[in-house]
Amino acid sequence: MLTGSPNLALTVLGWMATVFIVVVGAVALALVIVFVRDITQNRQAIHRNFPVIGHMRSVLELLGRFFRRYLYAMDREELPFNRAERSWVYSAARNRPGTAAFGSTKDIRRPGTILFNNCPFPTLDTDSCAPTPVTFGPHCARPYTTSGLFHVSALSYGALSRPAIRALSRGAGRAGCWLNTGEGGLSPYHLEGDCDLVFQIGTAKYGVRDPEGGLDEERLREVAAHERVRMFELKLAQGAKPGKGGILPGAKVTPEIARIRGIPPYRDAISPNRHPEVDNAPELLDMVERIRAVTGKPTGFKMVLGDPGWLDTLAAEIHRRGAESAPDFIALDGAEGGSGAAPMSLMDNMGLALTEALPTLVEKLDAHGLRPRVRVIASGKMVTAESVAWALAVGADFVASGRGFMFALGCIQSLRCDRDTCPTGITTHNPRLQKGLDPADKAERVRHYVQHMNHEVGIIAHACGVPDPRELKPKHVRLVTGPGRSVNWGELMGRGGGEEPLR
């Protein structure tokens, strides 16, 4: 045995040397092939002028976003969401305390910063109360009442994976919030968690469409027959792409998703940029009433606000027809929205930010006497407690978030949502990548996120001196306009600008 050991060692070393030579040879051959290809092609000047090493630019450009996120960017620097925002959601979803030490990293002197007016005599914990229940559609056959403040915005099956929808459904059911189906139709996975659902009807009318792409009232009745489908939302636009319909790449249109939506599989699903039947305010009210009459349930619409003048036309038409003709709610998405893939020309430049759009919508509804007939749901980049508390203070009845719940599911903001390569399994239909998303575990994270959100919004409300977050008003909020200067939001809106005491 002793004499055989050196021979075995020499044999192993021989094999290792052979493998090394083969690998080095293969790498050298690959480099030669890349070199020849680079100097003979004429599409990319960098590769032609700097063969082989020119490819490092693409590699570094790809890796740069991850290095910036984890190594170089400050806590409050990144867009669309910075590290501080993501960390708060991650902590809340994991049911960890939301406390921090040694002071805030938020620059409270920066113009545009939102602050709250603390009360000298805050509400005692023993005097706090649960949010007041709010009713949608009092004139409907089946109105909907909920006390929840924070809900899951439109996230469709197709844009999101099966385990992601299952986790959201279960988590929303346990947390007592609603889940918006998004425009992709009603799947079995939305129903799995026994949560309240808002069924969204997009411009392609997936799930309730006839062969020509119009609204199929029979299929609409079938959806409405589900007890858990509480409301219907007619989607006019979403924050990431006002004036552009939904985009689902063909790779994501599996046979199951195609069957749910009523479209061919493995073809790009491109929705029209608006409902062909809705070309003005009267036709919008006609469509809302048609859906409400068929379903018997509260019906509203989702929009992004641009020129607010059309709201006057809408209000005048409502008054002409009567209060019952009004939409039961308006879901307002800010231009900050972005859970869907969109052309950058629209994502960067179209629509009003929610900080301008929400106060404008509320003012218009107030001016025309349509509050509280028309409930307001605010959405668009509101993933932390201060943004939700602000929205409630300036007039929203509810807040809905899409990307906040994606973070709760484990999203790392890799920006691969539209490529079917999401590394966390949230927006991909690749079974290998979906394996990492456990619906049971992520459902608990969704529940914890909602619970922590409600708790933190309550903390802000109590510090402002009100027992119920729904009692927050514009007078409780300030907007920083310059270094060392801020203005009361009530003064901006002309409603309760500090004339009343905070208690």
PyMOL commands that set and color helices and strands:
alter all, ss='L'
color gray80, all
select helices_A, chain A and resi 4-40+45-49+55-72+83-93+125-127+162-175+182-184+188-191+217-224+250-252+255-261+281-295+310-321+323-325+344-349+354-367+385-393+403-409+431-434+439-463+469-471+474-476+489-493
alter helices_A, ss='H'
color red, helices_A
select strands_A, chain A and resi 114-116+134-136+144-146+150-152+178-180+196-201+229-235+247-248+269-270+299-303+329-333+375-379+398-401+477-482+485-488
alter strands_A, ss='S'
color yellow, strands_A
deselect
rebuild
show_as cartoon
